[in-house]
Amino acid sequence: MKVVKFILFVLCVFIAFVLGSQNPQLVQVNYLIASATLPLAALMSFCFIVGLIFGCFVSFRLFSKLKWQNYRLQKRNEQLSRNAQEQAQSTALAPLKDN
């Protein structure tokens, strides 16, 4: 697993190097109150990192909701299972009535 992570890391660094070397142009970025001139590769990297952080935040939030829902459903399932076992035992121990 460590080898796969290392290969993916090297691949990402290589792709970043290729994108950076192929996009040396300067672009003007206008903010609300200011503007700046940045290399296109730096702007692309910044947007990628912001998107990655935002995506991780949203995924973490959804994942934690699903984990909590799973936890509650497992507890409810255990409770229903115990109730069903108790009912089965109580009906098995009840005396049979003759007509």
All heavy atoms as an XYZ file, in Angstrom:
792
protein
N       0.820     -1.192      0.000
C       0.000      0.000      0.000
C       0.860      1.250      0.000
O       0.516      2.232     -0.638
C      -0.924     -0.053      1.226
C      -1.986      0.987      1.218
S      -3.109      0.677     -0.144
C      -4.183      2.030      0.001
N       1.987      1.198      0.725
C       2.877      2.357      0.753
C       3.470      2.631     -0.620
O       3.670      3.784     -0.990
C       3.990      2.144      1.771
C       3.533      2.207      3.197
C       4.695      2.045      4.155
C       4.215      2.099      5.589
N       5.342      2.007      6.538
N       3.727      1.565     -1.369
C       4.300      1.727     -2.707
C       3.294      2.418     -3.621
O       3.653      3.311     -4.402
C       4.739      0.352     -3.278
C       5.195      0.475     -4.709
C       5.809     -0.263     -2.410
N       2.025      2.046     -3.519
C       0.985      2.654     -4.345
C       0.845      4.135     -4.006
O       0.747      4.979     -4.909
C      -0.356      1.907     -4.151
C      -1.474      2.618     -4.882
C      -0.242      0.469     -4.618
N       0.854      4.468     -2.724
C       0.762      5.871     -2.323
C       1.954      6.662     -2.838
O       1.799      7.796     -3.312
C       0.672      5.987     -0.803
C      -0.645      5.557     -0.234
C      -0.670      5.726      1.272
C      -1.959      5.240      1.867
N      -1.999      5.404      3.323
N       3.134      6.077     -2.756
C       4.333      6.759     -3.230
C       4.253      6.985     -4.745
O       4.586      8.065     -5.235
C       5.590      5.957     -2.871
C       6.856      6.594     -3.346
C       7.348      7.728     -2.713
C       7.542      6.073     -4.434
C       8.510      8.326     -3.156
C       8.701      6.664     -4.881
C       9.190      7.800     -4.242
N       3.800      5.979     -5.479
C       3.670      6.117     -6.930
C       2.649      7.193     -7.276
O       2.888      8.009     -8.181
C       3.315      4.760     -7.574
C       4.503      3.809     -7.473
C       2.897      4.929     -9.028
C       4.213      2.399     -7.904
N       1.525      7.230     -6.565
C       0.532      8.279     -6.808
C       1.076      9.666     -6.492
O       0.827     10.624     -7.224
C      -0.734      8.003     -5.995
C      -1.608      6.871     -6.494
C      -2.758      6.623     -5.525
C      -2.137      7.156     -7.878
N       1.865      9.764     -5.425
C       2.467     11.045     -5.066
C       3.436     11.513     -6.151
O       3.407     12.670     -6.579
C       3.174     10.944     -3.715
C       3.912     12.189     -3.334
C       3.211     13.303     -2.899
C       5.289     12.249     -3.425
C       3.879     14.460     -2.551
C       5.962     13.394     -3.088
C       5.260     14.516     -2.651
N       4.289     10.615     -6.614
C       5.249     10.955     -7.661
C       4.515     11.341     -8.941
O       4.899     12.296     -9.634
C       6.231      9.786     -7.896
C       7.077     10.001     -9.146
C       7.111      9.596     -6.685
N       3.448     10.642     -9.256
C       2.652     10.957    -10.442
C       2.030     12.345    -10.337
O       2.049     13.114    -11.314
C       1.570      9.890    -10.650
C       0.730      9.998    -11.911
C       1.607      9.807    -13.138
C      -0.384      8.977    -11.888
N       1.513     12.691     -9.168
C       0.920     14.026     -8.967
C       1.978     15.119     -9.078
O       1.724     16.165     -9.688
C       0.221     14.099     -7.615
S      -1.305     13.194     -7.544
N       3.155     14.885     -8.518
C       4.238     15.871     -8.627
C       4.665     16.023    -10.085
O       4.891     17.142    -10.558
C       5.426     15.461     -7.729
C       6.648     16.308     -8.009
C       5.036     15.562     -6.267
N       4.738     14.931    -10.805
C       5.105     14.987    -12.221
C       4.070     15.773    -13.026
O       4.427     16.607    -13.853
C       5.256     13.570    -12.777
C       5.584     13.531    -14.240
C       6.842     13.884    -14.686
C       4.621     13.155    -15.161
C       7.139     13.871    -16.033
C       4.912     13.130    -16.507
C       6.174     13.489    -16.961
N       2.792     15.501    -12.775
C       1.731     16.226    -13.486
C       1.779     17.712    -13.140
O       1.621     18.572    -14.018
C       0.354     15.610    -13.172
C       0.241     14.235    -13.825
C      -0.776     16.513    -13.650
C      -0.983     13.461    -13.432
N       2.024     18.035    -11.880
C       2.135     19.440    -11.483
C       3.321     20.106    -12.179
O       3.227     21.255    -12.632
C       2.284     19.540     -9.971
N       4.440     19.407    -12.296
C       5.604     19.947    -12.985
C       5.295     20.190    -14.458
O       5.645     21.241    -15.013
C       6.794     19.006    -12.830
C       8.001     19.437    -13.600
C       8.755     20.513    -13.167
C       8.369     18.781    -14.758
C       9.864     20.931    -13.882
C       9.468     19.182    -15.476
C      10.223     20.258    -15.044
N       4.630     19.233    -15.097
C       4.292     19.377    -16.514
C       3.335     20.550    -16.706
O       3.531     21.374    -17.616
C       3.698     18.069    -17.075
C       3.095     18.276    -18.444
C       4.756     16.990    -17.113
N       2.306     20.643    -15.874
C       1.364     21.765    -15.995
C       2.059     23.099    -15.751
O       1.783     24.082    -16.432
C       0.201     21.586    -15.021
C      -0.832     20.541    -15.384
C      -1.865     20.400    -14.269
C      -1.524     20.888    -16.686
N       2.951     23.131    -14.777
C       3.667     24.367    -14.489
C       4.589     24.787    -15.611
O       4.701     25.973    -15.931
N       5.243     23.828    -16.228
C       6.171     24.176    -17.307
C       5.443     24.509    -18.603
O       5.965     25.250    -19.434
C       7.161     23.036    -17.533
O       6.484     21.891    -17.991
N       4.243     23.999    -18.788
C       3.484     24.263    -20.009
C       2.618     25.521    -19.912
O       2.053     25.943    -20.914
C       2.594     23.059    -20.348
C       3.359     21.814    -20.683
C       4.184     21.963    -21.938
O       3.745     22.551    -22.917
N       5.405     21.458    -21.902
N       2.495     26.098    -18.730
C       1.653     27.281    -18.540
C       2.423     28.407    -17.847
O       2.096     28.803    -16.738
C       0.424     26.909    -17.699
C      -0.479     25.939    -18.408
O      -0.969     26.215    -19.479
N      -0.658     24.772    -17.807
N       3.429     28.967    -18.515
C       4.206     30.028    -17.868
C       3.582     31.424    -18.044
O       4.123     32.402    -17.551
C       5.546     29.939    -18.584
C       5.192     29.497    -19.966
C       4.019     28.561    -19.778
N       2.460     31.522    -18.720
C       1.862     32.818    -18.993
C       1.414     33.500    -17.709
O       1.012     32.843    -16.756
C       0.630     32.691    -19.927
C       0.910     32.072    -21.255
C       0.763     30.555    -21.234
O       0.439     29.971    -20.207
N       1.030     29.925    -22.350
N       1.461     34.818    -17.733
C       0.963     35.600    -16.605
C      -0.485     35.975    -16.883
O      -0.841     36.356    -18.004
C       1.804     36.859    -16.404
C       3.250     36.629    -15.979
C       3.993     37.959    -15.925
C       3.306     35.946    -14.636
N      -1.306     35.851    -15.879
C      -2.717     36.233    -16.000
C      -3.039     37.245    -14.909
O      -2.458     37.219    -13.825
C      -3.660     35.009    -15.890
C      -3.491     34.097    -17.077
C      -3.450     34.253    -14.611
N      -3.970     38.138    -15.236
C      -4.376     39.141    -14.259
C      -5.645     38.655    -13.573
O      -6.621     38.297    -14.229
C      -4.626     40.484    -14.928
C      -4.940     41.577    -13.943
C      -5.044     42.934    -14.615
O      -4.931     43.042    -15.818
N      -5.260     43.952    -13.809
N      -5.602     38.633    -12.245
C      -6.734     38.196    -11.432
C      -7.294     39.426    -10.737
O      -6.573     40.126    -10.025
C      -6.293     37.137    -10.399
C      -7.477     36.678     -9.578
C      -5.631     35.966    -11.087
N      -8.573     39.693    -10.957
C      -9.227     40.849    -10.349
C     -10.030     40.398     -9.149
O     -10.948     39.587     -9.273
C     -10.140     41.549    -11.360
C      -9.357     42.147    -12.500
O      -8.306     42.732    -12.292
N      -9.863     41.977    -13.716
N      -9.684     40.914     -7.976
C     -10.435     40.656     -6.761
C     -11.502     41.729     -6.627
O     -11.653     42.581     -7.496
C      -9.517     40.685     -5.533
C      -8.308     39.792     -5.652
C      -7.032     40.328     -5.730
C      -8.445     38.420     -5.690
C      -5.918     39.518     -5.832
C      -7.339     37.603     -5.797
C      -6.084     38.158     -5.874
O      -4.989     37.358     -5.988
N     -12.227     41.730     -5.520
C     -13.239     42.759     -5.314
C     -12.619     44.148     -5.183
O     -13.134     45.115     -5.735
C     -14.062     42.442     -4.061
C     -14.976     41.226     -4.160
C     -15.629     40.954     -2.814
C     -16.027     41.422     -5.224
N     -11.510     44.236     -4.469
C     -10.929     45.559     -4.237
C      -9.520     45.696     -4.790
O      -8.927     46.765     -4.701
C     -10.922     45.894     -2.725
C     -10.163     44.823     -1.951
C     -12.327     46.040     -2.198
C      -9.979     45.133     -0.484
N      -8.962     44.657     -5.356
C      -7.599     44.732     -5.862
C      -7.442     43.780     -7.047
O      -8.389     43.092     -7.435
C      -6.614     44.350     -4.764
N      -6.264     43.788     -7.618
C      -5.961     42.841     -8.694
C      -4.498     42.424     -8.562
O      -3.693     43.114     -7.940
C      -6.229     43.464    -10.063
O      -5.332     44.519    -10.296
N      -4.172     41.292     -9.158
C      -2.809     40.785     -9.099
C      -2.495     40.080    -10.408
O      -3.388     39.591    -11.101
C      -2.654     39.827     -7.929
N      -1.232     40.009    -10.712
C      -0.764     39.275    -11.880
C      -0.014     38.053    -11.371
O       0.974     38.167    -10.649
C       0.155     40.165    -12.741
O      -0.567     41.333    -13.110
C       0.579     39.425    -13.984
N      -0.510     36.885    -11.759
C       0.051     35.617    -11.290
C       0.359     34.712    -12.476
O      -0.288     34.808    -13.523
C      -0.950     34.889    -10.396
C      -1.417     35.576     -9.124
C      -2.574     34.813     -8.525
C      -0.281     35.653     -8.146
N       1.305     33.805    -12.313
C       1.489     32.781    -13.350
C       0.255     31.871    -13.389
O      -0.366     31.578    -12.356
C       2.718     32.002    -12.897
C       3.369     32.828    -11.854
C       2.332     33.728    -11.285
N      -0.091     31.437    -14.566
C      -1.272     30.593    -14.738
C      -1.157     29.306    -13.933
O      -2.137     28.840    -13.334
C      -1.490     30.285    -16.219
C      -2.712     29.455    -16.579
C      -3.991     30.130    -16.091
C      -2.771     29.211    -18.068
N       0.033     28.734    -13.866
C       0.227     27.489    -13.111
C      -0.046     27.707    -11.627
O      -0.648     26.853    -10.966
C       1.634     26.966    -13.312
N       0.381     28.847    -11.081
C       0.135     29.127     -9.663
C      -1.357     29.303     -9.406
O      -1.887     28.818     -8.399
C       0.895     30.377     -9.231
N      -2.046     29.974    -10.317
C      -3.492     30.157    -10.164
C      -4.229     28.824    -10.242
O      -5.131     28.553     -9.443
C      -4.011     31.118    -11.228
C      -5.478     31.479    -11.161
C      -5.787     32.193     -9.851
C      -5.862     32.346    -12.336
N      -3.804     27.969    -11.167
C      -4.425     26.640    -11.285
C      -4.168     25.819    -10.030
O      -5.069     25.127     -9.533
C      -3.888     25.910    -12.515
C      -4.383     26.478    -13.821
S      -3.593     25.800    -15.288
C      -3.688     24.062    -15.030
N      -2.952     25.889     -9.495
C      -2.625     25.149     -8.276
C      -3.451     25.641     -7.100
O      -3.964     24.843     -6.306
C      -1.142     25.287     -7.955
O      -0.372     24.745     -8.976
N      -3.589     26.946     -6.972
C      -4.376     27.517     -5.883
C      -5.836     27.070     -5.978
O      -6.427     26.646     -4.977
C      -4.289     29.051     -5.911
C      -5.151     29.714     -4.888
C      -4.787     29.711     -3.549
C      -6.343     30.334     -5.249
C      -5.580     30.316     -2.599
C      -7.142     30.927     -4.310
C      -6.765     30.924     -2.977
N      -6.409     27.145     -7.157
C      -7.807     26.722     -7.329
C      -7.972     25.234     -7.048
O      -8.973     24.810     -6.450
C      -8.288     27.056     -8.730
S      -8.486     28.817     -9.021
N      -7.013     24.426     -7.451
C      -7.063     22.993     -7.187
C      -7.030     22.713     -5.693
O      -7.809     21.908     -5.174
C      -5.902     22.281     -7.890
C      -5.837     20.817     -7.586
C      -6.720     19.935     -8.168
C      -4.898     20.327     -6.687
C      -6.669     18.582     -7.879
C      -4.830     18.983     -6.393
C      -5.711     18.105     -6.998
N      -6.140     23.382     -4.970
C      -6.016     23.158     -3.530
C      -7.267     23.606     -2.798
O      -7.763     22.909     -1.899
C      -4.755     23.849     -2.984
C      -3.522     23.122     -3.498
C      -4.758     23.900     -1.468
C      -2.219     23.825     -3.235
N      -7.825     24.763     -3.182
C      -9.065     25.236     -2.551
C     -10.199     24.250     -2.815
O     -10.966     23.909     -1.909
C      -9.427     26.657     -3.042
C     -10.830     27.045     -2.634
C      -8.416     27.662     -2.519
N     -10.306     23.746     -4.038
C     -11.333     22.761     -4.360
C     -11.146     21.455     -3.613
O     -12.113     20.832     -3.162
N      -9.900     21.044     -3.459
C      -9.600     19.820     -2.726
C     -10.000     19.954     -1.255
O     -10.626     19.046     -0.691
C      -8.111     19.489     -2.832
C      -7.646     18.202     -2.207
C      -8.195     17.019     -2.999
C      -6.134     18.150     -2.180
N      -9.668     21.072     -0.645
C     -10.028     21.299      0.757
C     -11.544     21.359      0.921
O     -12.110     20.750      1.833
C      -9.349     22.574      1.293
C      -7.845     22.355      1.394
C      -9.927     22.985      2.643
C      -7.056     23.604      1.675
N     -12.224     22.063      0.023
C     -13.681     22.151      0.089
C     -14.321     20.775     -0.103
O     -15.245     20.400      0.628
C     -14.201     23.130     -0.974
C     -15.685     23.309     -0.951
C     -16.297     24.026      0.052
C     -16.480     22.730     -1.938
C     -17.670     24.180      0.078
C     -17.844     22.871     -1.923
C     -18.445     23.600     -0.912
N     -13.818     19.998     -1.055
C     -14.342     18.655     -1.289
C     -14.132     17.743     -0.100
O     -15.006     16.941      0.254
N     -12.966     17.840      0.537
C     -12.704     17.028      1.734
C     -13.653     17.410      2.864
O     -14.154     16.545      3.584
C     -11.258     17.185      2.177
S     -10.085     16.350      1.113
N     -13.902     18.703      3.029
C     -14.813     19.157      4.081
C     -16.224     18.624      3.849
O     -16.852     18.093      4.774
C     -14.827     20.688      4.138
C     -15.805     21.238      5.135
C     -15.548     21.162      6.495
C     -16.984     21.826      4.713
C     -16.455     21.655      7.414
C     -17.890     22.326      5.623
C     -17.629     22.236      6.975
N     -16.719     18.740      2.628
C     -18.072     18.262      2.313
C     -18.142     16.743      2.471
O     -19.103     16.211      3.049
C     -18.483     18.698      0.897
C     -19.762     18.022      0.448
C     -18.649     20.215      0.842
N     -17.129     16.031      1.981
C     -17.126     14.569      2.096
C     -17.072     14.138      3.554
O     -17.756     13.187      3.948
C     -15.931     13.984      1.346
O     -16.053     14.240     -0.028
N     -16.260     14.812      4.366
C     -16.178     14.469      5.777
C     -17.520     14.672      6.458
O     -17.954     13.849      7.266
C     -15.106     15.313      6.472
C     -15.048     15.080      7.950
C     -14.484     13.927      8.454
C     -15.581     16.005      8.833
C     -14.435     13.695      9.827
C     -15.539     15.782     10.201
C     -14.969     14.636     10.697
N     -18.193     15.758      6.113
C     -19.493     16.034      6.722
C     -20.510     14.956      6.343
O     -21.229     14.439      7.207
C     -19.984     17.411      6.294
C     -21.229     17.828      6.993
C     -21.471     19.315      6.858
N     -22.617     19.670      7.657
C     -23.730     20.188      7.162
N     -23.813     20.443      5.887
N     -24.739     20.466      7.946
N     -20.569     14.607      5.074
C     -21.503     13.566      4.636
C     -21.137     12.208      5.240
O     -22.013     11.452      5.662
C     -21.525     13.482      3.117
C     -22.134     14.672      2.388
C     -21.955     14.516      0.887
C     -23.585     14.848      2.740
N     -19.850     11.910      5.288
C     -19.395     10.633      5.846
C     -19.740     10.534      7.327
O     -20.173      9.492      7.804
C     -17.885     10.496      5.629
C     -17.330      9.185      6.098
C     -17.611      8.011      5.425
C     -16.521      9.125      7.215
C     -17.091      6.809      5.852
C     -15.999      7.933      7.658
C     -16.287      6.769      6.971
N     -19.555     11.626      8.065
C     -19.863     11.580      9.495
C     -21.372     11.436      9.725
O     -21.788     10.744     10.651
C     -19.323     12.817     10.209
O     -19.936     13.980      9.722
N     -22.194     12.053      8.876
C     -23.642     11.870      8.994
C     -24.019     10.411      8.765
O     -24.837      9.845      9.489
C     -24.381     12.740      7.968
C     -24.600     14.145      8.389
C     -25.439     14.862      7.334
C     -25.702     16.287      7.710
N     -26.507     16.980      6.697
N     -23.422      9.798      7.742
C     -23.732      8.400      7.449
C     -23.255      7.469      8.556
O     -23.939      6.499      8.888
C     -23.112      7.991      6.114
C     -23.772      8.576      4.877
C     -22.981      8.208      3.635
C     -25.207      8.111      4.750
N     -22.090      7.759      9.139
C     -21.614      6.932     10.252
C     -22.554      7.039     11.443
O     -22.848      6.044     12.107
C     -20.200      7.356     10.652
C     -19.121      6.753      9.790
C     -17.781      6.945     10.410
C     -17.554      5.902     11.422
N     -16.346      5.153     11.350
N     -23.029      8.234     11.743
C     -23.940      8.425     12.865
C     -25.256      7.705     12.609
O     -25.813      7.061     13.496
C     -24.165      9.914     13.117
C     -25.105     10.171     14.239
C     -26.349     10.709     14.158
C     -24.899      9.883     15.630
N     -26.929     10.781     15.399
C     -26.052     10.279     16.326
C     -23.857      9.330     16.345
C     -26.181     10.133     17.695
C     -23.996      9.189     17.715
C     -25.142      9.591     18.367
N     -25.760      7.800     11.373
C     -27.004      7.112     11.031
C     -26.809      5.598     11.134
O     -27.686      4.895     11.647
C     -27.436      7.491      9.615
C     -28.752      6.875      9.202
C     -29.140      7.263      7.786
O     -28.331      7.788      7.030
N     -30.373      7.000      7.440
N     -25.693      5.091     10.683
C     -25.395      3.665     10.781
C     -25.338      3.222     12.236
O     -25.867      2.163     12.599
C     -24.075      3.360     10.070
C     -23.801      1.886      9.966
O     -24.709      1.064     10.014
N     -22.538      1.537      9.832
N     -24.712      4.014     13.094
C     -24.624      3.700     14.516
C     -26.022      3.616     15.137
O     -26.326      2.674     15.863
C     -23.782      4.763     15.218
C     -23.768      4.633     16.715
C     -23.014      3.659     17.346
C     -24.525      5.498     17.511
C     -22.995      3.540     18.720
C     -24.516      5.382     18.885
C     -23.758      4.411     19.489
O     -23.762      4.291     20.849
N     -26.860      4.609     14.840
C     -28.227      4.599     15.393
C     -29.021      3.406     14.898
O     -29.755      2.772     15.666
C     -28.957      5.889     15.030
C     -28.464      7.104     15.789
C     -29.286      8.303     15.477
N     -29.181      8.531     14.030
C     -29.997      9.281     13.323
N     -30.997      9.901     13.892
N     -29.826      9.450     12.033
N     -28.903      3.061     13.621
C     -29.644      1.926     13.076
C     -29.154      0.601     13.662
O     -29.952     -0.307     13.908
C     -29.534      1.902     11.550
C     -30.308      3.004     10.824
C     -29.990      2.982      9.339
C     -31.804      2.874     11.051
N     -27.857      0.476     13.913
C     -27.347     -0.743     14.538
C     -27.880     -0.883     15.960
O     -28.265     -1.982     16.383
C     -25.821     -0.726     14.557
C     -25.212     -1.062     13.219
C     -23.692     -1.032     13.272
O     -23.100     -0.550     14.222
N     -23.067     -1.550     12.215
N     -27.921      0.228     16.702
C     -28.463      0.172     18.064
C     -29.949     -0.202     18.033
O     -30.417     -1.001     18.841
C     -28.287      1.520     18.774
C     -26.862      1.820     19.132
C     -26.358      0.804     20.136
C     -24.955      1.105     20.545
N     -24.389      0.106     21.422
N     -30.684      0.374     17.097
C     -32.113      0.064     16.978
C     -32.311     -1.402     16.591
O     -33.199     -2.076     17.125
C     -32.755      0.983     15.936
C     -34.213      0.759     15.717
C     -35.035      1.269     16.852
N     -36.440      1.100     16.531
C     -37.358      0.799     17.398
N     -37.046      0.696     18.677
N     -38.599      0.640     17.043
N     -31.469     -1.904     15.704
C     -31.550     -3.297     15.290
C     -31.264     -4.228     16.461
O     -31.950     -5.240     16.643
C     -30.566     -3.553     14.144
C     -30.764     -4.914     13.523
O     -31.827     -5.503     13.624
N     -29.728     -5.400     12.862
N     -30.259     -3.913     17.269
C     -29.957     -4.727     18.446
C     -31.128     -4.729     19.426
O     -31.482     -5.767     19.993
C     -28.699     -4.202     19.138
C     -27.430     -4.455     18.379
C     -26.232     -3.762     19.007
O     -26.381     -3.152     20.083
O     -25.148     -3.821     18.400
N     -31.737     -3.563     19.606
C     -32.871     -3.464     20.528
C     -34.050     -4.296     20.024
O     -34.677     -5.035     20.797
C     -33.287     -1.998     20.678
C     -34.426     -1.790     21.648
C     -34.852     -0.333     21.692
O     -34.624      0.417     20.744
N     -35.475      0.056     22.786
N     -34.363     -4.199     18.747
C     -35.466     -4.984     18.180
C     -35.165     -6.476     18.229
O     -36.062     -7.292     18.477
C     -35.749     -4.537     16.741
C     -36.368     -3.151     16.587
C     -36.440     -2.774     15.116
C     -37.738     -3.083     17.231
N     -33.916     -6.845     18.024
C     -33.526     -8.247     18.081
C     -33.700     -8.797     19.497
O     -34.206     -9.911     19.684
C     -32.078     -8.402     17.621
O     -31.677     -9.727     17.702
N     -33.289     -8.011     20.498
C     -33.476     -8.441     21.891
C     -34.960     -8.583     22.210
O     -35.375     -9.552     22.857
C     -32.835     -7.428     22.843
C     -31.355     -7.613     23.017
C     -30.845     -6.811     24.189
N     -31.181     -5.397     24.095
C     -30.356     -4.454     23.626
N     -29.157     -4.780     23.217
N     -30.740     -3.198     23.579
N     -35.781     -7.627     21.764
C     -37.225     -7.702     22.019
C     -37.831     -8.938     21.362
O     -38.677     -9.614     21.957
C     -37.930     -6.444     21.522
C     -37.627     -5.236     22.373
O     -37.111     -5.359     23.484
N     -37.919     -4.066     21.854
N     -37.404     -9.257     20.145
C     -37.937    -10.425     19.448
C     -37.525    -11.712     20.161
O     -38.331    -12.648     20.287
C     -37.447    -10.442     18.002
N     -36.292    -11.751     20.661
C     -35.847    -12.937     21.396
C     -36.620    -13.093     22.697
O     -36.994    -14.205     23.076
C     -34.344    -12.847     21.683
C     -33.477    -13.092     20.489
C     -31.997    -12.920     20.812
O     -31.636    -12.519     21.906
N     -31.141    -13.231     19.837
N     -36.862    -12.001     23.392
C     -37.632    -12.066     24.642
C     -39.057    -12.539     24.384
O     -39.599    -13.344     25.143
C     -37.634    -10.704     25.325
C     -36.289    -10.320     25.919
C     -36.268     -8.891     26.424
O     -37.318     -8.206     26.351
O     -35.201     -8.451     26.881
N     -39.666    -12.047     23.310
C     -41.024    -12.467     22.982
C     -41.047    -13.942     22.601
O     -41.969    -14.667     22.967
C     -41.593    -11.623     21.849
C     -42.000    -10.236     22.279
C     -42.580     -9.438     21.128
O     -42.571     -9.878     19.987
N     -43.081     -8.256     21.452
N     -40.041    -14.395     21.866
C     -39.993    -15.802     21.466
C     -39.817    -16.692     22.691
O     -40.443    -17.759     22.783
C     -38.858    -16.024     20.477
N     -39.007    -16.265     23.647
C     -38.824    -17.044     24.856
C     -40.075    -17.044     25.720
O     -40.446    -18.064     26.304
C     -37.642    -16.503     25.661
C     -36.296    -16.803     25.049
C     -35.163    -16.175     25.831
O     -35.395    -15.448     26.796
N     -33.942    -16.441     25.406
N     -40.754    -15.916     25.796
C     -41.954    -15.859     26.635
C     -43.087    -16.683     26.027
O     -43.855    -17.302     26.757
C     -42.397    -14.414     26.834
O     -42.825    -13.857     25.614
N     -43.193    -16.713     24.703
C     -44.236    -17.544     24.091
C     -43.862    -19.018     24.157
O     -44.735    -19.875     24.235
C     -44.477    -17.148     22.617
O     -43.260    -17.224     21.895
C     -45.054    -15.753     22.520
N     -42.594    -19.349     24.167
C     -42.167    -20.746     24.260
C     -42.397    -21.274     25.673
O     -42.675    -22.461     25.865
C     -40.700    -20.885     23.879
N     -42.298    -20.422     26.675
C     -42.471    -20.846     28.050
C     -43.934    -20.816     28.505
O     -44.270    -21.378     29.540
C     -41.647    -19.954     28.990
C     -40.131    -19.999     28.793
C     -39.462    -19.020     29.728
C     -39.636    -21.411     29.057
N     -44.783    -20.170     27.726
C     -46.197    -20.072     28.116
C     -46.845    -21.455     27.985
O     -46.587    -22.193     27.043
C     -46.907    -19.086     27.219
N     -47.687    -21.810     28.961
C     -48.359    -23.130     28.899
C     -49.383    -23.148     27.773
O     -50.032    -22.159     27.458
C     -49.023    -23.254     30.260
C     -49.162    -21.861     30.758
C     -48.045    -21.070     30.156
N     -49.535    -24.308     27.186
C     -50.508    -24.479     26.132
C     -51.890    -24.677     26.756
O     -52.043    -25.389     27.751
C     -50.159    -25.700     25.264
C     -48.845    -25.594     24.470
C     -48.580    -26.929     23.783
C     -48.948    -24.485     23.458
N     -52.869    -24.054     26.175
C     -54.243    -24.177     26.688
C     -54.958    -25.268     25.922
O     -54.909    -25.332     24.694
C     -54.999    -22.857     26.530
C     -54.430    -21.763     27.388
C     -55.224    -20.499     27.230
C     -54.641    -19.389     28.067
N     -55.389    -18.143     27.923
N     -55.670    -26.122     26.643
C     -56.469    -27.170     25.992
C     -57.888    -26.643     25.817
O     -58.426    -25.941     26.649
C     -56.515    -28.429     26.862
C     -55.163    -29.119     26.872
O     -54.410    -28.945     25.891
O     -54.874    -29.814     27.871
N     -58.477    -27.020     24.718
C     -59.866    -26.638     24.464
C     -60.830    -27.551     25.130
O     -60.899    -28.616     25.376
C     -60.139    -26.581     22.956
C     -59.449    -25.380     22.348
O     -59.162    -24.416     23.044
N     -59.201    -25.468     21.067
